[in-house]
Amino acid sequence: MQRTINHTGRRKIESREIQIHLHEKQGGRLAFDVDFSLDTRSLPSTAAIYIEAYRNNTLQRFFFGSVGHIDKPDDLSLDQLDLSGPVLFRVRIVDESERVGRLIASADRLKASGDIDEDSRASLFTVRKRPLGEVTWKVEFETGGKPELCINDKIPAAIEQLKNNVLFQSLIFPAALREVLSYICHADLEEDEIYQEWIRFAEHLAPDRPVDGNSDLIEKLNWIDEVVESFCKQFELSSTLSHRMEEGDD
């Protein structure tokens, strides 16, 4: 039976206290491991440790014993998750000495090291190949870091195509830029540290960004249009694409 948890008065677990690693087990199953360096000075030795792995609406919870006696489960396979994108982790330390468990320390949106997928880092995106069914590409935001531009792994040499193929670049990059900026504006993330670099990049392309308190959604969308138009103009995407296609017809 799952306990009710009181969330008041908890402390934040720093990323240096929990190091999570992904690896592939025999048979191709994805699993994880954890290295603990917990600062236990303010934590009861009997408090329970839980780690949750999650992706979209799927979640797996693992019990790691107590602060005073960490006991790793024998099987840390992630066999109940949607693995079509990045897996994130939560850590919960719960004082269960009373009838209602009290959450006394936590960490959210932790990203594992040792991701086995090939990746290529652009200045603003992390680019990855993912199994996307019949979807050619998508932007992932719940990544624990910067947004991920995911390209369908069915596409041959997908990462190289994105780096070097002007058809890919001209059809994907402007739309992905628009999607990220729309997400930032709609979710009110302009002050989020992860997205401030995106805002600076966009303001370089279109300096007159509407101020939140004095602007409505239409003004923000018009500004995003200006950013995308300036981006395409800077890299001459339409002209370059037309020229390359004309060369292919010769």
Secondary structure, 3 states (H helix, E strand, C coil): CCCCEECCCCEECCHHHEEEEEEECCCCCEEEEEEECCCCCCCCCCCEEEEEEEECCEEEEEEEEECCCECCCCCCECCCCCCCCCCEEEEEEEECCCCCEEEEEEEEEEECECCCCCEEECCCCEEEEECCCCCCEEEECCCCCCCEEEEECCCCCHHHHHHHCHHHHHHHHHHHHHHHHHHHHHCCCCCCHHHHHHHHHHHHHCCCCCCHHHCCHHHHHHHHHHHHHHHHHHCCHHHHHHHHHHHHHC
